[in-house]
Amino acid sequence: MSVEPVSPGDSPFRSERTPRDEAPQFVLPLVVRIEREAPPARTDALETAARAVLVLLSDERSVGEGEWAQVVRDWQDARIRKVVRRARGAEWRRAEALDGITVSGKTAQVRVFPPVPLDGWPKDLARLQVSGTDLDDPEPPVDADTSAPVLWLNPELEMSAGKAMAQAGHGAQLAWWELSEEERTAWRDAGFPLAVRSADPARWSQLTTSGLPLVRDAGFTEIAAGSATVVADHPALRT
């Protein structure tokens, strides 16, 4: 009753064309609530988006014979695409009325939905904007607790908050695939604790050669194809 891992040679995040490109393409929609007077902190939004992906993957509706299971499998058989859109006010209320799961952080709310065909978004999600997700941290994030999972961002890349949220979600998903069933259950039961931080250059160089799960972007938006974006550092995966 779990999401099956993929082999490195069959990674859905490779930039070159693979057999995954021949399958029907789906996208995982994530909507972040950004009210004009009270936008979320950037780091909290990234962490909440990553947890939202994990919550969906572990939800009983996404596995086995669950109502979302087939579309989740179809999505994972193709490219793993995630798109973050923003909503406020009535837009957010309409989004909440659609089938999905809302995950709350300290300041952020992110609603994740079962995958949809690349060209088949529900109209209340399709009309939401992708742009305008630039967020800031009012104060610098505290140092990450490395006894818990950390999703390390490439310090050399400039990404909008929306793009970084999607990348953090990719990293969380790769970590999830690598874990045993027992490790997944423990992480889920703990509430999916994790941190998202930008690595310093020296740490980033070490991380990318550590054997930990590494996301390389396919280059559909913002950054060049093949760019390393996130390393998923889960304690259970450290050698």
Short mmCIF file of the C-alpha atoms (twelve columns), coordinates in Angstrom:
data_MODEL
# 
_entry.id   MODEL 
# 
loop_
_atom_site.group_PDB 
_atom_site.id 
_atom_site.type_symbol 
_atom_site.label_atom_id 
_atom_site.label_alt_id 
_atom_site.label_comp_id 
_atom_site.label_asym_id 
_atom_site.label_seq_id 
_atom_site.Cartn_x 
_atom_site.Cartn_y 
_atom_site.Cartn_z 
_atom_site.pdbx_PDB_model_num 
ATOM 1   C CA . MET A 1   0.000   0.000  0.000   1 
ATOM 2   C CA . SER A 2   2.704   2.471  -0.960  1 
ATOM 3   C CA . VAL A 3   4.182   4.456  -3.781  1 
ATOM 4   C CA . GLU A 4   6.800   2.387  -5.587  1 
ATOM 5   C CA . PRO A 5   10.299  3.838  -6.038  1 
ATOM 6   C CA . VAL A 6   11.859  4.370  -9.444  1 
ATOM 7   C CA . SER A 7   15.353  3.392  -10.480 1 
ATOM 8   C CA . PRO A 8   17.888  6.201  -11.068 1 
ATOM 9   C CA . GLY A 9   17.987  5.305  -14.757 1 
ATOM 10  C CA . ASP A 10  14.236  5.823  -14.995 1 
ATOM 11  C CA . SER A 11  14.100  9.067  -13.042 1 
ATOM 12  C CA . PRO A 12  11.086  11.247 -13.861 1 
ATOM 13  C CA . PHE A 13  13.338  14.281 -13.369 1 
ATOM 14  C CA . ARG A 14  15.875  13.542 -16.130 1 
ATOM 15  C CA . SER A 15  16.091  16.358 -18.673 1 
ATOM 16  C CA . GLU A 16  16.607  14.203 -21.771 1 
ATOM 17  C CA . ARG A 17  13.668  12.522 -23.481 1 
ATOM 18  C CA . THR A 18  12.741  9.134  -21.989 1 
ATOM 19  C CA . PRO A 19  9.909   6.606  -22.403 1 
ATOM 20  C CA . ARG A 20  8.083   8.561  -19.694 1 
ATOM 21  C CA . ASP A 21  7.501   11.286 -22.280 1 
ATOM 22  C CA . GLU A 22  5.422   8.871  -24.372 1 
ATOM 23  C CA . ALA A 23  2.926   8.264  -21.556 1 
ATOM 24  C CA . PRO A 24  -0.094  10.552 -21.009 1 
ATOM 25  C CA . GLN A 25  1.145   13.541 -19.009 1 
ATOM 26  C CA . PHE A 26  -0.327  14.659 -15.696 1 
ATOM 27  C CA . VAL A 27  0.460   17.424 -13.234 1 
ATOM 28  C CA . LEU A 28  0.051   17.692 -9.473  1 
ATOM 29  C CA . PRO A 29  -1.657  21.011 -8.660  1 
ATOM 30  C CA . LEU A 30  -0.693  22.872 -5.502  1 
ATOM 31  C CA . VAL A 31  -2.372  26.123 -4.515  1 
ATOM 32  C CA . VAL A 32  -0.796  28.430 -1.952  1 
ATOM 33  C CA . ARG A 33  -2.970  30.906 -0.130  1 
ATOM 34  C CA . ILE A 34  -1.521  34.412 -0.469  1 
ATOM 35  C CA . GLU A 35  -3.800  37.007 1.066   1 
ATOM 36  C CA . ARG A 36  -2.821  40.555 0.198   1 
ATOM 37  C CA . GLU A 37  -2.483  41.704 3.804   1 
ATOM 38  C CA . ALA A 38  -0.973  38.543 5.258   1 
ATOM 39  C CA . PRO A 39  1.248   36.610 2.820   1 
ATOM 40  C CA . PRO A 40  3.015   33.545 4.194   1 
ATOM 41  C CA . ALA A 41  6.743   33.462 4.906   1 
ATOM 42  C CA . ARG A 42  8.715   32.002 2.016   1 
ATOM 43  C CA . THR A 43  10.458  29.195 3.918   1 
ATOM 44  C CA . ASP A 44  7.248   28.151 5.641   1 
ATOM 45  C CA . ALA A 45  5.492   28.033 2.262   1 
ATOM 46  C CA . LEU A 46  8.243   25.795 0.857   1 
ATOM 47  C CA . GLU A 47  8.094   23.446 3.830   1 
ATOM 48  C CA . THR A 48  4.301   23.325 3.784   1 
ATOM 49  C CA . ALA A 49  4.275   22.492 0.075   1 
ATOM 50  C CA . ALA A 50  6.747   19.646 0.623   1 
ATOM 51  C CA . ARG A 51  4.615   18.250 3.434   1 
ATOM 52  C CA . ALA A 52  1.506   18.573 1.267   1 
ATOM 53  C CA . VAL A 53  3.067   16.328 -1.365  1 
ATOM 54  C CA . LEU A 54  3.912   13.741 1.282   1 
ATOM 55  C CA . VAL A 55  0.421   13.931 2.774   1 
ATOM 56  C CA . LEU A 56  -1.109  13.227 -0.630  1 
ATOM 57  C CA . LEU A 57  1.271   10.356 -1.399  1 
ATOM 58  C CA . SER A 58  0.529   8.693  1.932   1 
ATOM 59  C CA . ASP A 59  -3.237  9.309  1.896   1 
ATOM 60  C CA . GLU A 60  -5.342  6.157  1.746   1 
ATOM 61  C CA . ARG A 61  -7.094  7.544  -1.351  1 
ATOM 62  C CA . SER A 62  -3.765  7.570  -3.245  1 
ATOM 63  C CA . VAL A 63  -2.762  3.941  -2.747  1 
ATOM 64  C CA . GLY A 64  -4.140  0.483  -3.397  1 
ATOM 65  C CA . GLU A 65  -7.714  0.753  -4.600  1 
ATOM 66  C CA . GLY A 66  -8.215  4.295  -3.346  1 
ATOM 67  C CA . GLU A 67  -10.212 6.753  -5.418  1 
ATOM 68  C CA . TRP A 68  -7.088  8.715  -6.420  1 
ATOM 69  C CA . ALA A 69  -4.785  5.711  -6.792  1 
ATOM 70  C CA . GLN A 70  -5.054  5.231  -10.557 1 
ATOM 71  C CA . VAL A 71  -4.430  8.861  -11.436 1 
ATOM 72  C CA . VAL A 72  -1.502  8.965  -8.989  1 
ATOM 73  C CA . ARG A 73  -0.034  5.902  -10.713 1 
ATOM 74  C CA . ASP A 74  -0.600  7.458  -14.147 1 
ATOM 75  C CA . TRP A 75  1.109   10.653 -12.978 1 
ATOM 76  C CA . GLN A 76  4.101   8.728  -11.645 1 
ATOM 77  C CA . ASP A 77  4.416   6.691  -14.840 1 
ATOM 78  C CA . ALA A 78  5.058   9.907  -16.776 1 
ATOM 79  C CA . ARG A 79  7.008   13.021 -15.900 1 
ATOM 80  C CA . ILE A 80  6.563   14.115 -12.304 1 
ATOM 81  C CA . ARG A 81  5.221   17.624 -12.792 1 
ATOM 82  C CA . LYS A 82  4.046   19.926 -10.027 1 
ATOM 83  C CA . VAL A 83  2.621   23.391 -10.614 1 
ATOM 84  C CA . VAL A 84  2.033   25.923 -7.855  1 
ATOM 85  C CA . ARG A 85  -0.653  28.582 -8.275  1 
ATOM 86  C CA . ARG A 86  -1.771  31.277 -5.866  1 
ATOM 87  C CA . ALA A 87  -5.205  32.157 -4.536  1 
ATOM 88  C CA . ARG A 88  -6.808  34.602 -2.142  1 
ATOM 89  C CA . GLY A 89  -10.290 35.369 -0.868  1 
ATOM 90  C CA . ALA A 90  -13.034 33.859 -3.013  1 
ATOM 91  C CA . GLU A 91  -10.445 32.104 -5.202  1 
ATOM 92  C CA . TRP A 92  -9.159  30.215 -2.179  1 
ATOM 93  C CA . ARG A 93  -12.671 29.317 -1.063  1 
ATOM 94  C CA . ARG A 94  -13.444 27.894 -4.517  1 
ATOM 95  C CA . ALA A 95  -10.215 25.914 -4.449  1 
ATOM 96  C CA . GLU A 96  -11.070 24.511 -1.022  1 
ATOM 97  C CA . ALA A 97  -14.399 23.284 -2.388  1 
ATOM 98  C CA . LEU A 98  -12.576 20.986 -4.834  1 
ATOM 99  C CA . ASP A 99  -11.398 17.499 -3.928  1 
ATOM 100 C CA . GLY A 100 -8.020  17.837 -2.228  1 
ATOM 101 C CA . ILE A 101 -6.162  18.262 1.053   1 
ATOM 102 C CA . THR A 102 -5.210  21.502 2.806   1 
ATOM 103 C CA . VAL A 103 -1.967  21.450 4.779   1 
ATOM 104 C CA . SER A 104 -1.161  24.288 7.164   1 
ATOM 105 C CA . GLY A 105 2.221   25.503 8.357   1 
ATOM 106 C CA . LYS A 106 3.040   28.320 10.751  1 
ATOM 107 C CA . THR A 107 1.964   31.025 8.309   1 
ATOM 108 C CA . ALA A 108 1.256   29.116 5.103   1 
ATOM 109 C CA . GLN A 109 -1.682  27.147 3.776   1 
ATOM 110 C CA . VAL A 110 -1.215  24.915 0.753   1 
ATOM 111 C CA . ARG A 111 -3.936  22.814 -0.827  1 
ATOM 112 C CA . VAL A 112 -2.816  19.821 -2.874  1 
ATOM 113 C CA . PHE A 113 -5.074  18.089 -5.370  1 
ATOM 114 C CA . PRO A 114 -4.963  14.689 -7.056  1 
ATOM 115 C CA . PRO A 115 -3.094  14.848 -10.383 1 
ATOM 116 C CA . VAL A 116 -4.934  16.185 -13.422 1 
ATOM 117 C CA . PRO A 117 -4.180  15.852 -17.149 1 
ATOM 118 C CA . LEU A 118 -1.658  18.431 -18.302 1 
ATOM 119 C CA . ASP A 119 -4.305  20.136 -20.427 1 
ATOM 120 C CA . GLY A 120 -7.300  19.240 -18.246 1 
ATOM 121 C CA . TRP A 121 -7.188  21.500 -15.182 1 
ATOM 122 C CA . PRO A 122 -10.494 22.159 -13.387 1 
ATOM 123 C CA . LYS A 123 -11.599 25.659 -14.370 1 
ATOM 124 C CA . ASP A 124 -11.418 27.000 -10.792 1 
ATOM 125 C CA . LEU A 125 -7.735  26.001 -10.686 1 
ATOM 126 C CA . ALA A 126 -6.888  26.839 -14.304 1 
ATOM 127 C CA . ARG A 127 -7.892  30.468 -13.804 1 
ATOM 128 C CA . LEU A 128 -5.484  30.921 -10.876 1 
ATOM 129 C CA . GLN A 129 -2.199  32.714 -11.511 1 
ATOM 130 C CA . VAL A 130 1.209   31.042 -11.471 1 
ATOM 131 C CA . SER A 131 3.026   34.378 -11.285 1 
ATOM 132 C CA . GLY A 132 2.972   36.498 -8.152  1 
ATOM 133 C CA . THR A 133 4.278   33.817 -5.813  1 
ATOM 134 C CA . ASP A 134 7.344   35.838 -4.823  1 
ATOM 135 C CA . LEU A 135 7.502   35.622 -1.049  1 
ATOM 136 C CA . ASP A 136 9.991   36.757 1.569   1 
ATOM 137 C CA . ASP A 137 11.091  35.628 5.000   1 
ATOM 138 C CA . PRO A 138 10.498  38.413 7.542   1 
ATOM 139 C CA . GLU A 139 13.478  37.035 9.474   1 
ATOM 140 C CA . PRO A 140 16.260  34.684 8.343   1 
ATOM 141 C CA . PRO A 141 15.316  31.030 8.941   1 
ATOM 142 C CA . VAL A 142 16.978  29.398 11.922  1 
ATOM 143 C CA . ASP A 143 19.555  26.696 11.264  1 
ATOM 144 C CA . ALA A 144 17.983  23.413 10.246  1 
ATOM 145 C CA . ASP A 145 17.815  20.559 12.732  1 
ATOM 146 C CA . THR A 146 19.805  17.957 10.839  1 
ATOM 147 C CA . SER A 147 18.480  15.157 13.025  1 
ATOM 148 C CA . ALA A 148 15.293  15.579 10.961  1 
ATOM 149 C CA . PRO A 149 14.912  15.542 7.168   1 
ATOM 150 C CA . VAL A 150 16.276  18.596 5.350   1 
ATOM 151 C CA . LEU A 151 15.611  19.520 1.736   1 
ATOM 152 C CA . TRP A 152 18.669  21.469 0.649   1 
ATOM 153 C CA . LEU A 153 18.260  23.998 -2.172  1 
ATOM 154 C CA . ASN A 154 20.972  24.812 -4.685  1 
ATOM 155 C CA . PRO A 155 22.423  28.148 -3.500  1 
ATOM 156 C CA . GLU A 156 23.405  29.142 -7.027  1 
ATOM 157 C CA . LEU A 157 19.894  29.115 -8.497  1 
ATOM 158 C CA . GLU A 158 17.364  31.935 -8.379  1 
ATOM 159 C CA . MET A 159 13.837  30.580 -8.215  1 
ATOM 160 C CA . SER A 160 10.468  32.140 -7.509  1 
ATOM 161 C CA . ALA A 161 8.774   30.863 -4.378  1 
ATOM 162 C CA . GLY A 162 6.330   28.903 -6.516  1 
ATOM 163 C CA . LYS A 163 9.114   27.190 -8.441  1 
ATOM 164 C CA . ALA A 164 11.025  26.463 -5.227  1 
ATOM 165 C CA . MET A 165 7.862   25.023 -3.648  1 
ATOM 166 C CA . ALA A 166 7.514   22.592 -6.542  1 
ATOM 167 C CA . GLN A 167 11.191  21.640 -6.291  1 
ATOM 168 C CA . ALA A 168 10.916  21.057 -2.545  1 
ATOM 169 C CA . GLY A 169 7.944   18.812 -3.287  1 
ATOM 170 C CA . HIS A 170 10.064  16.853 -5.784  1 
ATOM 171 C CA . GLY A 171 12.774  16.384 -3.168  1 
ATOM 172 C CA . ALA A 172 10.297  15.181 -0.559  1 
ATOM 173 C CA . GLN A 173 8.855   12.728 -3.055  1 
ATOM 174 C CA . LEU A 174 12.256  11.285 -3.931  1 
ATOM 175 C CA . ALA A 175 13.023  10.802 -0.243  1 
ATOM 176 C CA . TRP A 176 9.650   9.085  0.242   1 
ATOM 177 C CA . TRP A 177 10.372  6.647  -2.573  1 
ATOM 178 C CA . GLU A 178 13.725  5.702  -1.061  1 
ATOM 179 C CA . LEU A 179 12.383  4.891  2.405   1 
ATOM 180 C CA . SER A 180 11.222  1.524  3.652   1 
ATOM 181 C CA . GLU A 181 7.592   1.043  4.604   1 
ATOM 182 C CA . GLU A 182 8.535   1.212  8.280   1 
ATOM 183 C CA . GLU A 183 10.477  4.445  7.759   1 
ATOM 184 C CA . ARG A 184 7.605   5.986  5.808   1 
ATOM 185 C CA . THR A 185 5.147   5.100  8.542   1 
ATOM 186 C CA . ALA A 186 7.358   6.647  11.215  1 
ATOM 187 C CA . TRP A 187 7.745   9.852  9.204   1 
ATOM 188 C CA . ARG A 188 4.012   10.077 8.537   1 
ATOM 189 C CA . ASP A 189 3.069   9.366  12.146  1 
ATOM 190 C CA . ALA A 190 5.430   12.145 13.276  1 
ATOM 191 C CA . GLY A 191 3.610   14.620 11.023  1 
ATOM 192 C CA . PHE A 192 6.283   14.728 8.300   1 
ATOM 193 C CA . PRO A 193 8.788   16.964 10.102  1 
ATOM 194 C CA . LEU A 194 11.210  18.570 7.633   1 
ATOM 195 C CA . ALA A 195 13.089  21.750 6.880   1 
ATOM 196 C CA . VAL A 196 13.869  23.485 3.605   1 
ATOM 197 C CA . ARG A 197 17.069  25.510 3.540   1 
ATOM 198 C CA . SER A 198 19.482  26.918 0.995   1 
ATOM 199 C CA . ALA A 199 22.794  25.113 1.344   1 
ATOM 200 C CA . ASP A 200 26.039  27.021 1.547   1 
ATOM 201 C CA . PRO A 201 28.262  26.332 -1.495  1 
ATOM 202 C CA . ALA A 202 30.662  24.008 0.318   1 
ATOM 203 C CA . ARG A 203 27.841  21.902 1.754   1 
ATOM 204 C CA . TRP A 204 26.076  21.833 -1.615  1 
ATOM 205 C CA . SER A 205 29.163  20.422 -3.309  1 
ATOM 206 C CA . GLN A 206 29.326  17.651 -0.708  1 
ATOM 207 C CA . LEU A 207 25.603  16.942 -0.866  1 
ATOM 208 C CA . THR A 208 25.493  16.472 -4.625  1 
ATOM 209 C CA . THR A 209 28.117  13.708 -4.426  1 
ATOM 210 C CA . SER A 210 26.751  12.070 -1.271  1 
ATOM 211 C CA . GLY A 211 24.418  9.589  -2.934  1 
ATOM 212 C CA . LEU A 212 21.342  11.234 -1.395  1 
ATOM 213 C CA . PRO A 213 18.305  11.747 -3.669  1 
ATOM 214 C CA . LEU A 214 18.979  14.613 -6.077  1 
ATOM 215 C CA . VAL A 215 16.415  16.486 -8.169  1 
ATOM 216 C CA . ARG A 216 17.506  17.601 -11.630 1 
ATOM 217 C CA . ASP A 217 14.965  19.888 -13.231 1 
ATOM 218 C CA . ALA A 218 13.552  19.016 -16.648 1 
ATOM 219 C CA . GLY A 219 13.745  22.658 -17.656 1 
ATOM 220 C CA . PHE A 220 10.083  23.382 -18.375 1 
ATOM 221 C CA . THR A 221 10.116  26.704 -16.482 1 
ATOM 222 C CA . GLU A 222 12.547  29.261 -15.028 1 
ATOM 223 C CA . ILE A 223 15.795  27.288 -14.956 1 
ATOM 224 C CA . ALA A 224 17.938  25.353 -17.409 1 
ATOM 225 C CA . ALA A 225 17.236  21.689 -18.087 1 
ATOM 226 C CA . GLY A 226 19.412  19.395 -16.019 1 
ATOM 227 C CA . SER A 227 19.969  21.905 -13.225 1 
ATOM 228 C CA . ALA A 228 20.418  20.267 -9.824  1 
ATOM 229 C CA . THR A 229 17.849  21.934 -7.585  1 
ATOM 230 C CA . VAL A 230 17.344  19.954 -4.361  1 
ATOM 231 C CA . VAL A 231 19.087  17.272 -2.347  1 
ATOM 232 C CA . ALA A 232 16.802  15.317 -0.017  1 
ATOM 233 C CA . ASP A 233 18.733  14.636 3.181   1 
ATOM 234 C CA . HIS A 234 16.699  12.217 5.294   1 
ATOM 235 C CA . PRO A 235 18.518  10.659 8.289   1 
ATOM 236 C CA . ALA A 236 17.449  7.179  7.223   1 
ATOM 237 C CA . LEU A 237 19.153  7.645  3.849   1 
ATOM 238 C CA . ARG A 238 22.529  8.808  5.093   1 
ATOM 239 C CA . THR A 239 25.349  6.322  4.573   1 
# 
